């Protein structure tokens, strides 16, 4: 269930767009950093660092998916508001 709280001077598009873009940027950053950590861990034969990188990459993918879901919800809401 999606619940949004609107401030009097903000539209749903302003709130969702800012959030979805931020989620996608943070997610892509986590994906890249996670992959780098995995590579460093592999090169150093450090399994713990590889695992941490894998977790960070997965977290990034989830953040990107969250941003994309917000975009999809915004499109549905916009369609029904017209």
N, C-alpha and C positions, 0 to 999 in steps of 0.2 A: 504494500500500500504506500502510495506517495502522498506526502503531506507537505504543502508549501505554506509558508507564512509570508504574506505580502506586506511590505511597508507601504504607507499611503502614496508615496511618490514613485513606486517602482512597478513595472509591469512584469508579467511572468516571463516574457522574452528576455528582459534585461537580467533577471535573476538566473534563469536557467542557462543562458548563453555564457555568462561569465563563469558559472560553475562548471559547465561541461568543458569549456576550453581549458580551464585551470586543471581539471582532472586529467584531461588528455595530455597536457604538457608534462605534468608531474609523473604521469604514468610512463610516458616515453622516456623521460629522464631515468626513472627507476629501472626500466627495462635495459637501457644502455649501460648504466652503472652496474647492474646485476650481471650482465654478460661479461663486463670487464673484470669484475671480481671473480667470476668463474674462471676466466682465462688466467688471471694472476694466481689463483689457487691451484689450477692445474699445472702451471709452469713451476710453482714452488712445491708441488706435491703436498699441498695443504688442503685436505679434504673438508675441513671445517669452513675455510674461506670459500671453497667451491659451493658448499651447501648454502652458506649465507647469500652468495651471489644468485643461486637458483631461487631462493625464497624472495629476494629482492626483485628479480625478474618477474616472478609470478605475481608479486604485489603490483608491479607496474602494469602488467597485462590486465589485472583486475581494475586498476584505476582507469585505464583507457576504456575498458568495457563500460564502466560506470559513466564516463563522459559521453560515450555513444548512446547509452540508454537515456541519459538526460536529454540528448538531442532528439531522440525518437519520441519521447514523451512530449517535448516542446512542440514538435511537428503535429502530433495528434491534438494537443490542446489548441494550437493555432488554427487547425482545420475546423475544429468545433466552435471556435469563437467567431468565425466569419459568418 
